[in-house]
């Protein structure tokens, strides 16, 4: 496993890309409302990305499950959609929905990536709690991440927090290193497995990581729709997704997408 430790210059370049991600996602949260389509959100993201002189990280990525290229700048996943939801003029947000937006950019050769789950209008208490717990899972990771800490220790706390709340951790998708590419080593599962224990990651200063728990209201099982992209829960219950790009520093970690 080749994990790159980044220089101060590289960290600053990832920080710049992450700042664009934060700005775009912050504005999309203000735009998202009942009656707005996910295509409208995608168009706004593309415009803001171009104005920042960056490139949309997801647009044109090839699916591992199909020959299609991802058509959007954002992944817009509504309710039971876990991740990789495709923006569509036919997907109009409704009062009570929850919407997960995953978004990344490349700027001057370096990447930033983050995700938020947004309440559309007046959501149920169950959906609100799912969102709060998922954000809490991410907060555990950012609070614990520091040099010499084993990722399995963090993953165990993340998994326990979600499951103690009555939810489940998605196991098909994990966090990852990030830098010049969107997906780099190491893989960062949000749960403990024999594979993780056998191939544990010891955090070190200079690692840049995208930490992204996806938490389901029901079973952890998911499936991919026939479009080759959109992942949904098998039981049809809701899912939430939060993500930060972080850098491991001397005394802990710095969240490069902190303002989300």
HUHU-V439169 format. One record per helix or strand of 3 or more residues. SS is the DSSP state (hx for helix, st for strand). FROM is the first residue (numbers start at 1). TO is the last residue. If there is no record, write none. Layout:
ss->SS from->FROM to->TO
ss->SS from->FROM to->TO
//
This chain:
ss->hx from->8 to->31
ss->hx from->38 to->51
ss->st from->74 to->78
ss->st from->81 to->83
ss->st from->98 to->107
ss->st from->110 to->119
ss->hx from->125 to->144
ss->hx from->151 to->164
ss->st from->175 to->177
ss->st from->184 to->188
ss->hx from->194 to->198
ss->st from->208 to->211
ss->st from->214 to->216
ss->st from->222 to->224
ss->st from->231 to->233
ss->st from->239 to->241
ss->st from->243 to->249
ss->st from->252 to->255
//
